[in-house]
Amino acid sequence: MPLTPTLQTRYDENSIPISAKCSLCGERMPQGTPRITDPIENVAWFSSQFGLHVAQIHPEIEARTWVGKSKKSNARHTQKEVKG
């Protein structure tokens, strides 16, 4: 079992992300409503849900992640990665 949670994503036969879960505890991330069919938007949705999950369920890990960085700076960095 990893010490830091990562987002594990499952894809369909067309390489569209269909589900995601936390590698640390196995909790599945909720689907968008209505269901998101654009692959990039789906990854962004699962990523944002995972960020909320880590903050709520694994707060001690989130606190470790921010050491040496401001949350605002790290949030901007994460947004750039999601946007491409």
Secondary structure by P-SEA (a helix, b strand, c coil): cccbbbbbbbbccccccccccccccbbbbbbcccccccaaaaaaaaaaaaaaaaacccaaaaaaaaccccaaaaaaaaaaaaac
